[in-house]
């Protein structure tokens, strides 16, 4: 199991909408995350900077990378593009963070 940390950024004033959309996460999106080996997925918000911190455990990094090519993932990116920083393909601008400490 690989642990992944990453950060993304919301547009100002979009904090409540981001949380609302995730509270209503589509079943198809949940199923895809699990089908591609994602587990223990959490997202936290720094309200002072609008920076999101994501944490995810994946069974296989290559399998997880292929989740980005699924129709449901692309649909989710399009749905979220109006409230957060995105790349030209509507994927979120995401910066991987280096793990420096872990304790079970």
N, C-alpha and C positions, 0 to 999 in steps of 0.2 A: 504494500500500500504506500503510495507517495502522497505526501502532504504538500499542498500548493497554497501559497499566499500571493495575493495580487491587489492592486489598487486601481480604482476607476474614479471618475468625477462627475457629479451632478451639476446641472445648471442651477443657478441661484433660484430659490423659491420652489424647487421641485422635490424637496425632501418628503413631504407627506404623500405626494403622488407616487413617488418611487415605492414607498412602503405599502401604499394601497395596492398597487399593481402586483407586488410580490405576495401580499396576503391573499390575493386571488389567483395565484400562479396556476396556469392551465394544467390540467391532469396530463395532457400530452407532453408538456414540457417536463413535468416531474418524472413521467415514465421514461422519457429520452435520457434524462440525467442518470437515472438508475441503470438503464440499458447500456449506457456507455461507461459504466463503472464509477460514477460519481456518488459519493457518500459524505455524510456529516458536513453538509454545505451550510455555511453561515456567511452573512454579510453584515458589516457594522458601518456606521456613519459617524464621521467626525463633523459635527454640526458647525464648527468654527470655519472649516475649510471646504465643506461639501465633498470631501474625499471619502470614498467608500473603500473599506478593507474587506476583501473576500478571503475566505478560508474554505478549502475543499480537499477531501481525500479521494484519490482515484486509484483504481485497481491496476490500470495499465495506462501509461502516458500516451502511447500511440493510439490506443482505442479512444481515449478521451479527446485527443486532437481531432479525430474524425467526427466527433459530435458537431463540430462547427459547420460541417457540410450537410447537416440534416435540414429538411424543409421546416420542421418546427422551430429549430434554433434560429434560422434565418427570419422566420415570421416573428419570433420574439424580439430579435434585434431591431426589426423594422418598427415594432410596437413601442420599443423603448427609446428610439432615436431622438424623439422630440424633447426628452427630459435629461439627457446626459451627453457627454462628449463621445463622439463616434468617429470611426474611420469612414472613408468613402463608401464602403460596402455596408454601412450601418452597424458593423460590429463595434462593441464598446472599445474605446481607447483603454487599454489595460496594460499595466506595467507589472511584470512578475517581480516578486520580492524574494530575496535570498533568505533562506532559513538560517538562523544563527543560534537557536537554542530550542530544545524540546525536552520535556519531562513527562513521562507517563505516570 
